[in-house]
């Protein structure tokens, strides 16, 4: 399935120039695949090193059991805090 990517004009111009010098014919696709492959490999490794949980909900379940307020009470409290901060800034 094709992927569409939009780049700003300066990056596109530089990509076209350098890709043609490096890869020749079919340069944009080759350069894009090379760049994306490097990005994926780098970020896959980072995710392994960070040990990102497969199920983030399961990972945090029970972390707030010591809090006595209900979810609705916490929402109201967070709204109050946001309003206070907005008033102080404005």
C-alpha positions in Angstrom: 0.0 0.0 0.0 1.5 3.4 -0.9 2.4 5.9 1.8 2.1 9.6 1.1 4.6 11.8 2.9 4.6 15.6 2.7 7.8 17.5 3.2 8.5 21.2 3.4 9.9 22.6 0.1 13.5 23.0 1.4 13.8 19.4 2.6 12.2 18.1 -0.6 14.7 20.1 -2.7 17.6 18.8 -0.7 16.3 15.3 -0.7 15.9 15.2 -4.5 19.4 16.7 -5.0 21.3 14.3 -2.7 19.2 11.3 -3.5 19.9 11.7 -7.2 23.7 12.0 -6.5 23.7 8.9 -4.2 21.2 6.6 -5.9 20.6 7.9 -9.5 17.4 6.7 -11.2 14.6 5.9 -8.7 16.4 7.9 -6.2 13.5 9.2 -4.1 12.0 5.8 -3.4 15.4 4.3 -2.5 16.4 7.2 -0.3 13.0 7.2 1.5 13.2 3.5 2.1 16.7 3.8 3.4 15.8 6.6 5.7 12.7 4.9 7.0 14.5 1.6 7.5 17.1 3.3 9.6 14.5 5.2 11.6 12.5 2.0 12.3 15.6 0.0 13.3 16.7 2.9 15.6 13.3 3.3 17.3 12.7 -0.5 17.6 16.0 -0.7 19.5 15.0 2.3 21.7 11.7 0.7 22.6 13.4 -2.6 23.5 15.9 -0.7 25.7 13.1 1.3 27.4 11.1 -1.8 28.0 7.8 -0.2 26.9 4.9 -2.4 28.2 2.7 -4.1 25.7 -0.4 -3.3 27.7 0.0 0.2 29.3 -3.3 0.0 31.1 -2.3 -3.3 32.8 1.1 -1.7 33.7 -0.5 1.2 35.7 -3.5 -0.7 37.1 -3.5 -0.4 40.9 -1.0 2.5 41.0 -3.6 4.9 42.5 -5.3 2.5 44.9 -4.1 4.6 47.8 -6.0 7.6 46.5 -9.3 7.9 48.3 -11.0 10.3 45.8 -13.2 9.0 43.1 -12.4 9.5 39.4 -15.1 12.2 39.2 -13.7 14.0 42.2 -10.2 13.9 40.6 -11.6 15.3 37.4 -13.2 18.2 39.3 -9.9 18.8 41.2 -7.9 18.8 38.0 -10.3 21.3 36.4 -10.1 23.6 39.5 -6.2 23.5 39.3 -6.2 24.3 35.6 -8.6 27.3 36.1 -6.3 28.6 38.9 -3.2 28.3 36.7 -5.0 30.0 33.8 -6.1 32.9 36.1 -2.5 33.3 37.4 -1.1 33.5 33.9 -3.8 35.8 32.5 
